[in-house]
């Protein structure tokens, strides 16, 4: 069986800047003009933007990553959603009216959300040369690219993929894989944070953030031909805010509840799938080779790189960078200096915050350089200059 490394870029709004830091380090480990080392690339939510950009620039991995880094390092929130007073006010009024009408059983306002992400359309148009995705596949530089979104009508996790002809669609409980040509609408749907951004219509169904209902993110890469998987997460596991736990009797604000919900969406499914793969690997190790072949079971190596620091704490330092309109809106739903920053960490698409996350990802990857290169089964390139 041909070996293929799959890259999984998970969701998380502005937190996806962390992935760019990790990818920047990996690009520097490789020769300057190295091709894309990930034949299978799977993106979900904001990770879909990074995935599509890497796939479209598969000919020169470092160039593609550098383009991503330049984009994220100069981000402003108004490139993702409207931050002007009129836009924020009108959308907030429509959002509240929509909730009221919905409670009354009147469905008069559609496509209503907390924020208007129409600027994201222009960014996605400029950010990804979509026609190059198929060129990368035809040139043998890419085996498959997938973008996962969640269908609000069917309740299914739908993986839209573009890849080699021999790949076949799949259907499992609650999830399907469909061949298509990746376009802006797939990235827009996959990155539509629930409640915060509006749903996107694809064919005959409205879709939202791909992390919702995505019960087997690693399984997607395996369906697309990956034999080992590198996961770049955006949530630091094992970090509990002890200060917050000293007094937890206060009723949670809307911002805190929303942040908790987003963390559950972006974290829980990956943790469950990782545990499932580990248990399956243990089972496969105990089985005789003949039985493994009959059952078509193989060991799957998975390497996870995730933030070494809690991103919420980093977000606290840069809340002031948000436009005053968004800060006011967040205060209205209960986001304060030390409360609700989880929600802020998903929306803080400002350059200083993004640069801090990129640097964290870069440093985390540097510390695991040998482990990453061993996993990729390539020799590290040690003569390149390191950025300051």
N, C-alpha and C positions, 0 to 999 in steps of 0.2 A: 504494500500500500504506500502510495506517495505521501510523504510527510508535508503537512501544511500547518503553519502557525496561524491561529485565529486571533484577532484583536477585538476585544469587546470594550467599547466606550460607553459607559453608563450615563444616565441622565443627571440633572441637577442644576439647571439654569446657569447662572453665572459661575457656579462651582466648576463647570467644565473647563475653566481656564487652567485648573490643576493638571488636567490631562495634557495640555499643550506643553507644560513644563517637563513632564515625564517623557513625552515624545521628542522634545528638544534634546534631552540628554541622550536618548537612544540614537537619534540621528548623528550626534557627535561621536558616539561609540563606533559608528560604521564609517567606511570610507566616504569621502566627500560626495562622490557621484553614485553612491549605492542606490540600487532600486528599492522599491518598497519591500520590506522583509515580511509583510503580513499578507499572504495571498487571500485570506478571508477577513473581511472587516465588517463588524456589526456595530451599528450606532443606534442609540436610543435617546430620546429627548434631546437635550442640548448636545449630547455626545454624537448625535446624528450629523450635526454641522461639521464637527471635526472629522468624522468618518468619511463623509462625502468629499471633503477637501483633500484628504490623504489619498483616497481612491482615484480622484481625478488627476492627481500629480504623482502617480505611481512610478513614472519614469525616473524621477529624481526625488527620493524620499526626503532628503534634507531641504530641498527647495520648497516642497509642499509644507513641511513643518515650519520653515521660516516664514512662509506666507501666513500661516495660521498664527504664529507668534506675533507677527507685526500687526495683525488684525486685532487680536485680543489685547495686546499691550496699549492700544489706542482706542479702546472701546469707550463709548458713552451710552448711558441708559437710553437716550433719545434715538439711538440706532436700533433699539429692540422694541420699545413701546413709547407712546406719546407721553411727554413730560410737560408740555405747555399747559398753562392754567386752563385754557378753554377745553383742550382735549381731555385733561384729567377730570375736570368738573363735569363736563357733559357725560363722559363715560361712567363716572360714579353715580350720577343721577339716574342714568339708564339702568345701571346695575341694580340699584336699590329699587327702582320701579319694577324691574323685571322680577325681583324676588317677591315683591308685594303682589304683583299680578299672579305669579305662580302660586303663591299661598292661597289666593282667591280662586284658583282653578282656571285662570284666564291666561292663555298662552299668546299674548299680544306682541311681546318683544322677543325676538330671536337674536342669536349671535351676540349676546350680552355677556360681558365679563368684567372683572375688576379693572383690567388695563386694556388699552387698545394697542395691539401689537402690529398694526399696519406698517410701521417703519421696517419691521423685520423682513418684509417682502423684498424691499430694495436691497437690503444687506445680503439676503440669500441669493439674489440675482447676481450680485457682484462677487460674492465670496466663492462660488463653486461653478467652474466651467463644466456643466453637466454632460456636454457632448463628449468630453474626454474620458468619462467613465467607461463607455463602451470601447473606446480606443485602447484603454488600458487592458480591458479584458481580451480584446482581439490580439493584442501584442503579447499576451501571456504574462503580463505583469500583475494581473489581478484575477483571482478565481471567482470571487463573488463579493458584492457589497449588499448589505441589508439595512433597512430602516424599519423599525418596529413602531407601530401606533396602536392605539386602543379604540375599538369600535364602540361608540356609545349605543348604537342600535342593537348590534348582535351580542355585545358584551365579550367579544373575542379579542385576543391579542393577535394582531395581524402583522406578519413580517413580510414586507415588500422587498423582494430581492432582484438584483440584476447580476447575472453571472454567466458562466459557460453553459452551453446547450444541454449537457448531460445532467444538470441539476434538475431534480424533480420536485414538484410542489408537495407539501405534506399537510396532514391534518391530524391534530391530537386534541385531547380534551381541552377546550377553551382556547386553542391557539392554532393558527394556520400559517402556511408559508405560500406566498403567491408571487410568481414571476411578473416583472413589470419593468418599465424604464423609469429609473429614479428621476424625479422632478422636484421642483420647489415645493409643490403641495405636500409631498411625502415628508420633507423636512419640517415644514410648517406644522403639519399635524402632529408629528412625533414630538415636537418641542412645545406643544400647547399645554402649559402647566394647568392642571384642573382648577376651575374657579377664577384663575388669574388671567388666562388668555382664552380667547374664543376657540370653539371647535372648528375643524376644517373639513369641508366636503370633498370626499374622494369617491368618484363614481356615484353610488347611490346611498352612501352612508357618511355620517359625520364622525370624525376621529379626533381623539385627544392624545395627551401625552403617552408615549409608548411604554413608560414604566408602570402604568396602571395595568393590572391583570397580566403582567409579563411574569409568568411563574417559572419559566425555564430559560433565562437569558443565555446560559452556556449551551443549552440544547440547540439553540438557533445556530451557533457557530458549527456545531457538530453536524447538523443537518446539511450545512453548506460545504461540508468536506474538510473541516479543520480536524487535525489529529491531536493538537495541543492548543491550549488557549491562554493568552495573556489578558488579564482583566485590569483595567485602570479605573478604580472607583473614585468617588468624590466625597466619601464620608469617612471620618476617622473613627474606627471601632475602638472600644475599650476606654473611651474618655468620657467620664461623667463629671458634670459640673457640680462639685461638692458644695460650692457656695449656694447654688440654687436648691440643693437638696436639704440644706439646713432649715429652710422654711418653705414647705410646699403646701401649706394650708390655704394660701390665697387662691381664689378662683381664677382659672386660666383665662387670659384675654383671647379674643378672636385670633390675634396674630400668633399667640403661642399655640393654640389649637391647630391653626393652619400649618405652622412650622412642623408640629408633631406629625400631622397627616402627611406632609411632603416627605419627611424623613422616613416614614413607614413605607411610602410608595417607592422611594429610591433605594432603600436599604434592605428591607426584609426579603424581597424575592431573590436577590442575589445571594444573601446569606443562606437561605433555604436551599437554593440550587447548588451552592458550593458544598453544603453538608451532604446533599444527595450524591454528588459526584464522588466525594471522599468515601462515602459508605459503599458505593458501587465499586470503586477502586479496591477497597479492602476485600469485597466479595470476589472480584475477579482474581485477586492475588491468591486466594485459597482454592480456586477451581483448577482442575487439570486442564492442560492445554487443549486436549481434544474436546472437552466440554465447552471451553470458551469459544472455540471455533464453531461448534454446532449452535451455540446460543448467540453467536455474532456479537460477543462482548469483548471489549478491549479496555486497557488501562488508559485513562486520559489525564495527562499532566496539565495542571492549572497553576499559573503563577498570578498572584494578586498584588497589585501595587496600590496602596491607598494612603491618604494623608497621614503624616506622623503627628499632626497637631489638629485640634478641633477647629474646623473652619469657622464655626460660629464666633469663636474668640477673635479670629482675624477680622471678621466682618464688623465687629464692634468698633474697631479702630477707624473704619472708613465710612461709617453711616453718614457722616457729615458731607461726604462727596456726592450723595444723591441730590438731585434737584429738589428745591424746597417744596414743590408741589407733591412729590412722592413721599418726602419725609412727613408732610402734613397728613397725607392719606394714611401712611403707616401708623402715625400716632393715633389717628381716629379709630384704627382697629386694634390698638393696644400695644404697638411695638415701641418699646422704651430702650434705654441704654443697656440694661441687662435682662430684658424680657422681650421676647419676640424676635431676637436677632437671628434665629434659625430661618424664619421667613425672609428676613432682610438678606441673608447670605445667598438666597436663590435669585434675588432681584437686583443685587448690587453690581450691575454691569457697568462699572466705572473703572478707568484704567489703573488707578493706584491699587485698588483691591485685586483686580485681575493680575497685575504684575506681581503682587505678593503671593498669589496662588501659583502663578507660573514658577516663581522662584522656589516655592516649597516643593512643587512637583519635581523640579530640576534637581534640587538637593536630595530629595528622597530617592530618586533614581540613581544619582551618583553613588550613594551609600550601598546600593545593591547592584552595582555595575557588573561584577563578575557573575552574579546569580542570573541577571538578565541575559548576558551574553551566552552563558551556558545553556539557558533555556532556548534561546534562538539558534543555538548550535552554529554560531559564527565567531570568528576571532575578532576581539575588540580592536579598534583602530586608535592607537594611543598617541599619535603624533599631532593631532589637531589642537589648535589653540582653544582654550576654555574661556568663555565670556566672563566679564567681570561681574 
